[in-house]
Amino acid sequence: MKPARFAYHAPASVEEALALLARYGGDAKLLAGGQSLVPLLNFRLSRPAALIDLNQIAALAYVREDGGHVRLGAMTRQRTIEFSPVVRRRLPLLAEATTLVGHLPIRTRGTIGGSLAHADPSAEYPAVLTALDGQVVVRGPRGERMLTARELFQGYLTTTLAADELLVEVRLPVMPDGAGFAFEEQSRRHGDFAIVGSAAMVLGGRGGRCAAARVATAGAGAVPVRLRGAEEILERDGLSHAAVDAAASRAAELVDPPSDIHASAAYRRNLVRVLTARALRRAISTLSHSLSPAAGERAG
Ligand SMILES: Cc1cc2nc3c(=O)[nH]c(=O)nc-3n(C[C@H](O)[C@H](O)[C@H](O)COP(=O)(O)OP(=O)(O)OC[C@H]3O[C@@H](n4cnc5c(N)ncnc54)[C@H](O)[C@@H]3O)c2cc1C
């Protein structure tokens, strides 16, 4: 099927894009990589009066280390992120998650801003933003605002971005040196959206202690879920095998997954437990040697 008729604009600056959004008063769509939007247009599930193509705005594509943060322009391609030395060094969890996004042609076009604005609960980037306590920078006619993952994601494919706003940047705090990390997911076929995914980061301490833990899950609710109750178990009890099992069981209690054609709620809940344990064990195994759990308390 072909899309319904639309006007096409290719602004060269953010200001021009914002002026066009204001002109169409909510009846225009921003086009980033097109990997989610174009199928929606082709199926006529979306019928905007105009497309505002962001691909000519070179100023929206960058990866910059800035103090304690990495700043990624909204139009930075997933493939650029996958191979960015800054991301590999400072945000290895994001680098690993990127390899799980679709297939190579999708990552070549798809952008980080498009993925976050699309807000698919099974997508990897929303879970990474949640796990790493990142923020997005949003610009609109009322100025600029910063939103945490919790403030951005509202529901299934729904964000709190207004129709006249543009997501311009993603800001992620640099991961601490020596942090262990892993992104685990289950999908039917390689490259499919995950049924459930789990992002984990751990910071070790002396004698098997855990200085800090982060766990967030994808595909286990309408929005990505940060599992603070599971993190607290590790921060209190350390990184032993038993503590990881307890944290994973707690993770499964904390989510409220949906049933759909892909999986039942019970299956998803079980996946949260299994994948959280798997992600935590692998994260612990990648901790810097000097900080890894002491012999005898080593996690399995
Ligand atoms: C076969 C297939 C498999 C896929 N598998 C995965 C997967 O495993 N994991 C995964 O995460 N994704 C997957 N995707 C989706 C892919 O990652 C998309 O790139 C992503 O969801 C959307 O990014 P995009 O840049 O293509 O955005 P687009 O499709 O261009 O836009 C998506 C939505 O975001 C809005 N938007 C875009 N940019 C902005 C902005 N800067 N500010 C405000 N709104 C904006 C658009 O208006 C639109 O509503 C898959 C896609 C396909 C076709």
The ligand as an SDF file (V2000), in Angstrom:
LIG
                    3D

 53 58  0  0  0  0  0  0  0  0999 V2000
   11.9750   -4.9880   10.6940 C   0  0  0  0  0  0  0  0  0  0  0  0
   12.2600   -4.0040   11.8080 C   0  0  0  0  0  0  0  0  0  0  0  0
   12.8180   -4.4600   12.9710 C   0  0  0  0  0  0  0  0  0  0  0  0
   13.0870   -3.5690   14.0240 C   0  0  0  0  0  0  0  0  0  0  0  0
   13.6240   -4.0560   15.1820 N   0  0  0  0  0  0  0  0  0  0  0  0
   13.8760   -3.2120   16.1960 C   0  0  0  0  0  0  0  0  0  0  0  0
   14.4340   -3.6850   17.4150 C   0  0  0  0  0  0  0  0  0  0  0  0
   14.7450   -4.8690   17.5820 O   0  0  0  0  0  0  0  0  0  0  0  0
   14.6380   -2.7790   18.4090 N   0  0  0  0  0  0  0  0  0  0  0  0
   14.3260   -1.4480   18.2660 C   0  0  0  0  0  0  0  0  0  0  0  0
   14.5250   -0.6680   19.2040 O   0  0  0  0  0  0  0  0  0  0  0  0
   13.8090   -0.9820   17.1200 N   0  0  0  0  0  0  0  0  0  0  0  0
   13.5760   -1.8240   16.0900 C   0  0  0  0  0  0  0  0  0  0  0  0
   13.0420   -1.3200   14.9290 N   0  0  0  0  0  0  0  0  0  0  0  0
   12.7000    0.1120   14.8480 C   0  0  0  0  0  0  0  0  0  0  0  0
   13.9220    0.9610   14.5370 C   0  0  0  0  0  0  0  0  0  0  0  0
   14.8630    0.9260   15.6020 O   0  0  0  0  0  0  0  0  0  0  0  0
   13.5410    2.4230   14.3100 C   0  0  0  0  0  0  0  0  0  0  0  0
   14.6980    3.0100   13.8380 O   0  0  0  0  0  0  0  0  0  0  0  0
   13.0690    3.2470   15.4800 C   0  0  0  0  0  0  0  0  0  0  0  0
   11.9940    2.6830   16.1710 O   0  0  0  0  0  0  0  0  0  0  0  0
   12.5540    4.6120   14.9980 C   0  0  0  0  0  0  0  0  0  0  0  0
   13.6290    5.3900   14.6550 O   0  0  0  0  0  0  0  0  0  0  0  0
   13.6150    6.1800   13.3040 P   0  0  0  0  0  0  0  0  0  0  0  0
   14.7920    7.0980   13.3610 O   0  0  0  0  0  0  0  0  0  0  0  0
   13.5350    5.2530   12.1680 O   0  0  0  0  0  0  0  0  0  0  0  0
   12.2920    7.0890   13.4630 O   0  0  0  0  0  0  0  0  0  0  0  0
   11.0650    7.3260   12.4850 P   0  0  0  0  0  0  0  0  0  0  0  0
   10.4780    6.0370   12.0510 O   0  0  0  0  0  0  0  0  0  0  0  0
   11.4250    8.3020   11.4230 O   0  0  0  0  0  0  0  0  0  0  0  0
   10.0840    8.0590   13.5170 O   0  0  0  0  0  0  0  0  0  0  0  0
    9.4500    7.3400   14.5540 C   0  0  0  0  0  0  0  0  0  0  0  0
    8.5020    8.2820   15.3180 C   0  0  0  0  0  0  0  0  0  0  0  0
    9.2520    9.2170   16.0840 O   0  0  0  0  0  0  0  0  0  0  0  0
    8.9560   10.5660   15.6950 C   0  0  0  0  0  0  0  0  0  0  0  0
   10.2300   11.2920   15.7320 N   0  0  0  0  0  0  0  0  0  0  0  0
   11.3600   10.9400   15.0690 C   0  0  0  0  0  0  0  0  0  0  0  0
   12.3650   11.7620   15.4000 N   0  0  0  0  0  0  0  0  0  0  0  0
   11.8510   12.6600   16.2950 C   0  0  0  0  0  0  0  0  0  0  0  0
   12.4090   13.7390   17.0290 C   0  0  0  0  0  0  0  0  0  0  0  0
   13.6940   14.0950   16.9080 N   0  0  0  0  0  0  0  0  0  0  0  0
   11.5940   14.4380   17.8670 N   0  0  0  0  0  0  0  0  0  0  0  0
   10.2870   14.0790   18.0200 C   0  0  0  0  0  0  0  0  0  0  0  0
    9.7270   13.0480   17.3690 N   0  0  0  0  0  0  0  0  0  0  0  0
   10.4920   12.3530   16.5040 C   0  0  0  0  0  0  0  0  0  0  0  0
    8.3540   10.4470   14.3060 C   0  0  0  0  0  0  0  0  0  0  0  0
    7.5110   11.5360   13.9990 O   0  0  0  0  0  0  0  0  0  0  0  0
    7.6020    9.1280   14.4070 C   0  0  0  0  0  0  0  0  0  0  0  0
    6.3750    9.3270   15.0590 O   0  0  0  0  0  0  0  0  0  0  0  0
   12.7780   -2.1790   13.8670 C   0  0  0  0  0  0  0  0  0  0  0  0
   12.2340   -1.6980   12.6640 C   0  0  0  0  0  0  0  0  0  0  0  0
   11.9730   -2.5990   11.6370 C   0  0  0  0  0  0  0  0  0  0  0  0
   11.3950   -2.0700   10.3480 C   0  0  0  0  0  0  0  0  0  0  0  0
  1  2  1  0
  2  3  1  0
  2 52  2  0
  3  4  2  0
  4  5  1  0
  4 50  1  0
  5  6  2  0
  6  7  1  0
  6 13  1  0
  7  8  2  0
  7  9  1  0
  9 10  1  0
 10 11  2  0
 10 12  1  0
 12 13  2  0
 13 14  1  0
 14 15  1  0
 14 50  1  0
 15 16  1  0
 16 17  1  0
 16 18  1  0
 18 19  1  0
 18 20  1  0
 20 21  1  0
 20 22  1  0
 22 23  1  0
 23 24  1  0
 24 25  2  0
 24 26  1  0
 24 27  1  0
 27 28  1  0
 28 29  2  0
 28 30  1  0
 28 31  1  0
 31 32  1  0
 32 33  1  0
 33 34  1  0
 33 48  1  0
 34 35  1  0
 35 36  1  0
 35 46  1  0
 36 37  1  0
 36 45  1  0
 37 38  2  0
 38 39  1  0
 39 40  1  0
 39 45  2  0
 40 41  1  0
 40 42  2  0
 42 43  1  0
 43 44  2  0
 44 45  1  0
 46 47  1  0
 46 48  1  0
 48 49  1  0
 50 51  2  0
 51 52  1  0
 52 53  1  0
M  END
$$$$
